[in-house]
Amino acid sequence: MRRTSFAWAAAVAAVATVAGAAAPATAEQVGTPGTGEVLPYPGPEGLLWIPDWTGDGGAVTGGAFPAGPPVTVTLGCRAGGGPGEARVSFTAVYGDTTPVDFTVACPAEAVGTGSAVVTAEQGRSFHVAVATSAPDVHWGLTVTQPDA
């Protein structure tokens, strides 16, 4: 089964919407697009790819196959100044809405990575939020699911 990957531009458009869910987004609450590629393109298994974002953000992805293999959420990050961190919260839009949370250490001179595996039975659409320890932390995110 082949799914359509969500384009980076669509994910970035969603970032401002989900990052400030409790209040309207402002420049202080929402980061900005980066100019590089913290994580490479995930290929045809990708449901979502954000190559580079700076500061807090997030996205909404859909297209997971509930009867298929687990979904993997991967975040890569690097700090702008000193060491930092990024906290990821991955929640199904419907079904089991218990979030899957993990934190990734973001070194200044390299890319730190972390991943979590989520069973696709939790739903087909997911909300991903990323909170960074500083506004200069760059991060990239992929959500992937192998074809069943």
N, C-alpha and C positions, 0 to 999 in steps of 0.2 A: 504494500500500500504506500503510495507516495503522497506526501502532504506538501502544501505550499508553505515555504518559509516566510516569516514576517520580515519585511525589509527594515533596515536600520532606520530609515527616515520615519517610518510609521511608529517605531518604538520610541524614538526621540520625541515625536509629537505627543506621545502619551506620557512622557516623563513629567511634564509640568502638571498634568491632570492628577496623577496618582501621588506625587510627592507631597503635595499640600492638601491631602484629602480632608483634613479637619477644617481648613480655612483656605481662602483663596491664595494661590501661589504668589510669592513675591520674589524679587531677586535674592533676598537673604535666605529664603527657604529652599530654593531650587538652584541646582548647579547649572553648568553650561556645557555644551558639547566640547570635547577635546579635539585635538587636531591629529592624533596618532591612532595607534591600534594597540591597546593593552592586551586584548585577546584576539587571536586570529579567527577568521570566518569559520563557523562550525561545519560547513558543508551541507549536504542534503538532509542530515538528521536535525538540523537547526530549526527550532520553532521561534527563536528570538535571538538576535545578535545586536549588542550595543558595543561597538569596538572601543570607544573612549568617551567617558563622561567625567566631569570634574565636580566634586561636591555631592550633596544629596540628590537623589533621584529615584527613578523606578520606571516600571512599564507594566503593561498588561499583555499577556500572550494567550493565544488560543490554538486549537488544532491538535491537542494531545489525543491519542487514541486510547480510550479507557480500558480496552481489553488488551492493549499492547504492553510492551516492556516499560519499566519504570522511566520516569523523566529525570534527567540530571541537570541541576542548576550549578553553574560554575562562575565564580567571580575571581578576577585577577585585579590587583591594585598596586599602585606605587604612590608614595607620599611625595609631595612637592618639596617640603623642607626637611623636617625630622621625621622619625618613624610615626606612623599613624595606623588606623584600622578602619575597616568598613564592616558594618553589620547588615546582613541580608535577611529579609523576612519574605518567605514565599508562601502564599496562601491561595487556596482554591477559591474561585469566585462562587461556586456552589458545591454541594456535596459536603465532604469532610472539610470544614474550614479551619481546622487546627493548623496554625502556621508551622512551617519548618524554618527554624532560625539557625544561622551560623555566623561566626565572626572570622574575618581574615586579617592577619597582620600585614600591614603595607609598609615595606621598607622603603627608604629613600632612593637607593641605588639599584634596585632590582624589582621584579614583579613577584608579589606574593599571591598564591592562589589557594582557593578552597572550594569544595563542592559538597553538595548534598543530593541524595537520591530520594525521589518522591514517587510513590506508586501512582500510576495513572488513574487508578480507581477513584482517587480523590476528586476528579473532575476533568473537564476538557479545557477550561480557561483558568488562568492563574494571574494573580497580582504579585508583582515582585517590587519590594521597596528596598532601597539601599541608603543607609545613613552613615556618613563618614565622620571621622573624628575632627577633621579640619576641611575648610573649603578648597584647599589645594590638593586634595587626594584625588588622583585619577583612577578610574576603574573601568573595566570592561566586563560584560556579562553575556553568557550564553545559556540558553535553555534548549536541551536536546532530547530527542527520543528516537532510538533506532527504529527503522521500518520493521513492522511485525511480519 
